[in-house]
Amino acid sequence: MKKIYFVLIMALPLSTFGQELVSVNTEQVQELQGFKMYPNPAYGDEVYVITATNGSKQIKIYDVFGEIVLTDRISTNTLNISRLVPGVYVLQVTEQDKTMTRKLVVK
């Protein structure tokens, strides 16, 4: 008796389905207006963080493992990063209950 096998994978049409973006946080995200951070990548000991209001800013810098490696409160535009070793970080700036998060590369 002969056995006949059909390859069903080839007979089925291939389709792709998009995924919808689902948000669990219903709170409106407010970002800082006029946010600028430079130089990036940073080669020296300072990074300049500028916003439209240029008020006092709470700074948190995270490493790639999510650990906070630097916290600072600055009232000027200059952030001292001399304690950071070269690598990739996440910079979080909070000013007047508004937050902005950006990648920071230190060379």
N, C-alpha and C positions, 0 to 999 in steps of 0.2 A: 504494500500500500504506500503510495507516494504522499508525502506531506508537502503542502503548499503553504508558504508563509507570505503574508502581505506586509509590506512596510507601510504602516499607517502614517508615519511621520511625514513621508513625502506626499501623501494624499491629502493631508490637512492644509488648508491655507494658513499662512502665517499672518498674524495681525499684531499690531502694537496698540496698546491702550494708554492714553495719557492719564496722569495722576493729578487730582485736584489738590491745590494747596489748602490745607486745613489749618486754621489758627485757633489755638486754645486761649490765647490771650486776647481778650476783647478790649483791653485798654489801648487807647490811641498812643502810638509811639511818637514822641516829640524829639526831633533831632536839633542839634545846635545849628543856628543859621550862620552862614559865612565861615564855616569851619575849614581851617587850613593847618596842615602839619608839614613842616619841612625842616631840614632835608630828610628825605626818605629814599634810599638807605642813608642812615646817619653814619658819618665817618669820624666825627669829633665827639666832644663831651656834652653838646647841647642840641636840643631839638626845639624848634619854635612852634608853639601851639597858639593859633589865632582864631578868634570867633568874632562875630559881628559886635557883640557888646563888650568884649575884652574884660569881663569881670573876673572875680576870683574863681579858680577852677580846682576841682578835686581830681587828681590823676591817680589811676591804678594801672600798673603794667603787669601783665600775666605772661608766664613762659608757656612753652608748648604743652606742658603737662597740666596747665590750668592753675598753677600755683602763683600767688601774688609775689612778685620779686621786688616791686618798688611802689610805694605810695607817697604822694606828695600833694601839698596844696600850694598853688602858685597864684600870685596876684599880678605877675607880669606875664609876658608871652614866652619866657625862657624856661625850659625844663632841663635840669641837669641829669644826664644819663651816664655819668662817668662810672657808676658802680655796675653797670650792665656789661656782661661779657658779650662778644659777638654772637649773634643768633637772630632768630625770628621771635617776635613778641606781639602781644595784643595790647594796644593802648586804649584805655577807657577814660574819657574826659566827661566830667559832670559839672555843669554850670547852670544855676537857677533851675534845678529839678529837670534839666534836659540832659540827655546822655548821647555821646557819639563814641563809636568803637571802630578802630582802624588797626590794620596791621602795621607794625613797625619793624624794620630791618636794621640791625646794628652791625656795622662792618668793623 
